[in-house]
Amino acid sequence: MAVLIVLLVGVFTFAVWFVHQHFNYWKRRDIPHDAPKIPYGNTSELMKTMHLSDYFKQTYFKYKNKTDGPFVGFYLYFKKMAIVTDIDFAKTVLIREFDKFHDRGIFHNERDDPLTANLVNIEGQKWKNLRQKLTPTFTSGKMKTMFPTILDVGDDLIRVFGQKATESKDYLEITDLLARFTADVIGTCAFGLDCHSLSDPKAEFVQMGTSAITDRRYGKSMDLFLFGAPKLAAKLRMKQSVQKVEDFYINIIKDTVDYRVKNKVKRNDFMDMLIDMKLKYDNGDKLNGLTFNEIAAQAFIFFLAGFETSSTTMGFALYELASNQEIQDKLRAEVDRVLEKHNGKLDYDSMREMTYLEKVIDETMRKRPVVGHLIRVATQRYEHTNPKYYIEKGTGVIVPSWAIHHDPEFYPEPEKFIPERFDEDQVQQRPACTFLPFGDGPRNCIGLRFGRMQVVVGMALLIHNFKFELHPTKTVVPLEYRTDDILLSSKGGIHLKVSRVAKS
């Protein structure tokens, strides 16, 4: 018994020492940081009253220009991180020394949880190879072939918006309709399915998409373990995907692939390109091909990455336009003028003429970036000109894009919505890495062309057909954000007055 007690005391003492050492890491190195609270680190109010990106934003503004180095220390529970406070160092991390910061350190388990082994999560040479294989599927030429499909769904969006606006008479919650629009667009392009979620709000495709984002396999506490020790979690054969979601998407992709191959169906969409790569693999070209699990993971992340981000951006844009009627009027005048020039039809070429719409979307993503921070992990030691500011292998690095987007050094009066910030001369005056809604460098968002295209189509059609205004009692001003979501999204939705635009 005495030996057991001594062992227990020894283990307890070591655990206390280890925790103390860990939470004194930045202090021992004399790196500026806020004092952590065990076990939360610097995030005791995370998912309660504070959004994760808001923590990074506060830290950025607290320490920017007040230290002798390009980053400050931070603890996200037990994970030690460096938060970038110098814009030139952001460029170093994302572009200049990408070879030292090419991974995100996100959980993936290819063996047991195949949907997690996607382009967003995987690392190293495997990521590089997959990126090279997928890049040709997102060229402007490929986007042009998908445009008519998106336009068909856009017509459904206008029809359903008109019905809902007539039925509601007073106000409309727009985020749900916009999510159903992007679900139909990506469901068609990525899976070749006519999802009909705009017509049927209970469509299984949308419900599973929502579950994929909001449901937890183990609960929030284990999510922290998946985030804090992703490699260990994978070795323990843990999974992130909810089983019903995994089964649903795997079965859909299998059925789609089997049907198209058997019947020689071609739709010139994203799924066609993935099937071509699978057939290459099946025929022995493993260098250029992909396995079934690999194409399933890419189709899944293509849906997940574009489903909520694009619809949320559209919701934020309509909120800003409702808050700034003169900007909405100017935008509608441009859309109407371009459509009139092209006989009332929106096509790929006429879409590209809507330059003010592009600026409205950019300013929306500047002010309210759905992805509020970028995460990287040092894959090897980084040495700075100031020797104190080295970064050890395995340390997380945060580029706080939401904070950078609201830095008055780069964007004067950052809380104001000013699309003219994205006039060419103003863009040229700003340093690199000051606009990061899609990231930057070799690991930027591969689907940014597609994401922008579906947002432009949806916004052009909506502004051409409807007027959006703040509701005196239902619209929340200022907009509030959910604190329990990794992405930036509105709390309780966005309620606006929606009315038909009279056509002369």
N, C-alpha and C positions, 0 to 999 in steps of 0.2 A: 504493500500500500504506500509506504514512504517513497519508494522509487517512482510509483505512478504519480504521486503528488509533485515530486521534483520535476518529472517530465512535463507535466501539465503547466507548472509554473514557468519552466524553461520555454515551452512553446508559446505561452501567453506573453512572456517577456520579449521574445523574438518578434512576435506579431506587432506588439506595441512599438518596438524599435523600428521595425520595417515601415510601419505606417507613418511614424514620426519622420523618418528619413525621406520618405516619398514626398510628404507634404512640406518638406523644407528644401526641396530640390532647387527652386528658383531663388530662395533666400540664400542658400549656400553659394550660389553663383553670382549673387549680387545683381540679379536681373529684376527690374521694377515689376511689381505685381501686387494685386490685392491679397491680403491675408486670407488663406482658405479656412473653411470650416469642415471638419471631418464628420461624415464621409462625403459631403456634397461638393467639396472644393469651393469654387466660386459661383456655384449654381444652386443655392439653397431654395430659391423660389422658382426653379425651372418647372414648367408645365403647370404652375399654380397661378402666379401673377406675372411671370416673365416668359417671353419667347426666347429661345436659344439665341437667335440672331440679334435680339435686343441686348443680351448680355455682351456679345461681341461689339456691338455698336457703342454701348456705354464705355466699355474698356478702351476702345479706339479713341474716342473723344477725350477721355480722361487723361490719356498718356501721350497723345500725339504732340510732337514738338516739345515734349517735356522730359525726354530721356536722351541719352547719348548713343542710342542704338536704334535699329530698324524694327524691333519687335519688343513685346512685353510678355511676361509669363502669365499662365492661366491654368486652372485646374477644372476639368469637367469630370466631376466625381474623382476617380482615381487616375484619370488619363491626363497626363501633362501635355500642355500645348503652348505654342508660341503664336500670339496674335500680331499680325503685321500692322504696323502703325506708320510705315513709310511707303509711299506709292512706288518708289523706285525698287524697293525690295519686293513688292508684289510682282513686279515685272521679272525680277530675278527668279522667284519661286515658280511662276507660271510659264515663263518663256526662256530666259537666259540660261538658267541652270536646271532646266526641266529634268535632265537625267538624274538629278538628285532628289527630285520631288514628283516623280511620275505616278505614284500610287495614291489612292484615297484612303486605304486602310479600312475599307468597308467589308462587312461580313459577306462571304460567299462560300458555298459548299457544293461544288459541282457534283459530287458523288450522290449525296442524299437530298439535296435541294436544288435541282437543276435550273430552276428559273432564276436563282440568284447569280448564276455564272454568266452574267450579261456584261455588255460593254461598259456599263457604268461602274461595276464592282470589281471586275477582274484586274489582275496586276501584271507588271513586268512584261516579258517577251510575249506572253500569251495575249495580253491586251494589245500590244503593238501589232501582232499578226492579225488579230481580229479586226482592229481598226482599219488596217490596210485592205482587208477583204470587203469591208462594208462601205468604205468611203465612196466607191463608184455608184452605190445605190442612192446617193443623196445629191447627185449633180443637178444643175438647173434643168438639164434635158429631161431627167427622170421626173422632176417636179412638174414639168409642163405636161407630161403624159397623165399625171394624176389630177391635174387641175379640173377637168370636166366632172370627175367623180365628186370632188369637194364642192363644186358649184351645185350639183344635184342635191347634196345634203343641205347646202345653203338655202335652196328654194324651200325645202321642208322647214328650215329654221324660221323663215319669214312667215310661212303659212301658220305654224304653231304659235309664233309670237303674236300674230294678228288675232288669232282665236283667243289666246289668253288675255290679251289687252282688252278685247271686247267684253269678255266675260267678267274680268276683274273691275273694269271701269275706273277704279280709283288708283290702285298701285299694283305692281308686279314684283315678285321675288325673282330676280334674273339669273342668279348663279346656277340654279338647278337646270334651267333651260339651256344655258350655255354649256354646262357639263354634258348634257345629253347630245348637244350638237357635236362637240369634239369627240365624244364616244362613238357617234355614228360615223364621223369622218375617219377616225383611226381604225374603227372596227371594219370599215369597208376597205381601206388601203392596206392595213396590216394583216387582216384575217380573211378578207374577201367576203365578209358577211353583211347582209342587209339587216342591221340590228334593230331598226325601227324604234329606237329609244326615244326619239322626239315625239313619236305618236303614242308610245307606251312607256310612261314613267317608271313602271315596274319591270321593264325589260331586264332579263337576267344578265345580259352583258354589262349593263351599267351597274347593277347591284354588285356584281362580282368585282368590277373595277373599283367601286367604293370600298368594298371589303378588303381588297388588296392594299389599299392605302391606310384604312383606319383600323382594321382588325389586327389583333395580336395573337400569335400562336401560344406564347407562354405568359404574356402579361408584361407590363411596363418595366418591372424590376429586372426581368430576364433580358428585356431589350437593351438595358444598360450593359449587361454582360456581353451580349452580341456586339455592341458598339465598342465597349472598352477592351475586350479580348477576343477579337474576331477570329484569329488563327486558332486559339485554344478552343473556342466554341465549335469551329469546324472539325477539329480533331476529335472532339467529344461527340461528333456526328449530330450536332444540333441543327435545327432547321428554322428558317425565318418565315417561309411562306405558310399561310393558313392552308390546311389540307384541301378544303373544298375549293379554294381558289386555284391551287396547283392542279387539282384534278380537272377542273372546268377548262382551264386554258390549254393544258396538255391534250385533252380530248378534242377540243376545237381545232387545234393546230394539226393534230394527227388526221382528223377527218377531212380537213381542208386539203392537206398535202395529198392524201390518198385519192381524194375525188379528182383533184386537178391532174395528177399524174395519170390516173387511169383513163380519164376522159379527155386528156390533152387540152385542158382549159387554160387560156391565157387572158389575163386581165390587165397587164402592164402596171401592176401595183407592187408594193413592197414584198408581199408574199411570193409573187412570181420570182423575184430576184433571190429570195432565200431558198426557194425550191430548186432553182438552178444550181445554187451552191451545194445543196444536199445531194443532188444527182451527180455532181462532180465527185463528191466524197464517195458515194456509193459505187461509182465507176472507177475508183482507184486513185483519183486526183486529190489526195488528202492535203496537199500543199495549198490548193485554192478552194477546197470544198469545206463544208461544215456538216457535223453530225446532226441528227434529228434534235437531240437535246440542246445543241448550240443554236439552231434556228428557232427553237421554241423559246429559249431565253431571250433572244434578240427581239422576236415579235412581241413578247410580253413586256419588255422594258420600253419598246417603242410606244406601245399603248400607254403604259403607266406614266412615262415621262411626258407624253403629249396630252394626255387626257385632262389632268388637273391643271397643269401649268398654263396651257393655252386658254382654257375656259376661265381661269382665275384672272389672267391678264386682261381678257376681254371684259370681265366684270369690273375690274379696277378702272379700265379705260372709260367705260360707260358711266361709272360713278363720277370720274373727273369731268367728263363732258357735261353731265347733268349739273355739276357744280360750276361750270364755266360755259355759260350759254353762248358767249361770243365765239369761243373756240369751236363749239359744236356747229354753229352756223357757218363758220368759215370752212370747216371740214365738209359739211354737207354740200356747200357750194362747189367744192373741188370734186367730190364724188359725182354729183349731178352733171357737172361740166364734162367730166371724162366719159361718163356713160352716154351722154347725148352725142358726144363726138364719135362714139362707137355704136351708134344706132340702138342705144339702150341696153347693150349687152356687156357683161363683164367677162373678159377672157384674160389669159395669162399676160398678154402684152399690155392691155389697158390697165390691168392691176398695177403694173410697174410704173404707170404714169401718175399714180396717186401719192405724190411725194409728201404732201402734208400729212396724209394718213400715216405714212411711215414714221414721221416725226412725232405724231400723237402717240403711236405705239411705243416708240423709243422713250419718250418722256414718261409714259406710264410705267415702263419697266425700270426706268431710272428712279422714279419716286417710290414705286412699290414693287421691288423685285421679288418674284415668287420664291426664288432661291436666294435667301438673304445672306448666305456666306458660302465660300468655297473651302473645301478641306483637302489637304494634302498630307502625306506622311513622308518624312525624310527616309530615303532608302539607303543613304550613306551620309557620313558626316559632312556638314557644311561649315566652311570657315569664312568668317566675315573679316573685313579690313580692321575692324575693332575686335581683337582676339577674344574679348569677353563674350561676344555675341556669336558663338558657334552654336550649331544645332546638332545634337546627337542623333544617330540613326534610331528610327522608331518614334521620334517625337512628332506629334501632330502639329501642323501649321495651318492656321486659319487666315484666309483673306476675307475680311469683313465687308463684302460688297455693298450691303445695305448702308453701312456707315460711310463708305467711300462715295456712294451715290448722294449722300446728304452732307458731304463736306463742302462748306461754303467757299473753300479755296478753289474748288473745281466747278461748283455749281452755286453761284450767288443766289441768295434767298431760296434755299433748297426745298422749303415746304410749299413753294408756289409751283403751279403747273404751267410750264412755259415750253411748248413744243419747239419754239424757235431756238432753244438751246442746241438743237441738232441741225441747225443750218451748217452747211459745209465749213464756213470760215470759223465758226465756234468750235466745231469738232476738232479741227486741225490745231487749235490753240491749246487743247487740253492734253496732258501727258497720256502715254499709253496706260492701259489697265485702270482707267477711271470709269469705264462703262462695262459692267461685267454680268449682264443678265444671262449670258450663255457661257460664262467663263472666258478663258483666253488661252492662247498657246496650243500646243499639240493635243491637249486633252479638253478642248472646248466641246460644246454640245454638237455632236455630229448631225443632229436633226434640225438644226436651227433654221435652215431654209424651209423645211416642211412646216415647222411650228409657226414661223412668220406668215407663211402662205395661208394657212387655215385661219389665222387671226385676221389677216387683211381681208380675206373673202367675207368672213362673218361680220366684221366691223363695217365694211363698205355696204353690204346689203342692209344691215340694220340701220345705219345712219341715213341711207337713201330712203328707207321706208318709214322710219319712226323717229319721233322726238322723245328725248329722255330728260326728265326733270326730277329734282329732289321733291320728295313728299314731305309736307310740313310736319307730320307726326311719325311716320313709319321709317323714314330714312335716318340712319344713325350718323350724326355729324359731331365731331370728326369720326371717321371710320375706325372701328375697333378690330383688332386682330385676335384670332384664336391663339392661345398660349400652348395648347397641347398638340400642335401640329409642327412637324419639322419644316414644312413649307409655310410661306406667308399667305394667309387666307383670311377672309372676313369672318368675324364672329356673328353668327346668326343670319348670314346671307346679306344680300344687298337689295333693298326695296326702293323702287323708283316708279314715278309716274311715267307711263308709256302711252303715247298717242300716235295715231297715223299721221303721216305728213301729207298734207293736201297737195295733189299733183295738178299742175295747170294743163 
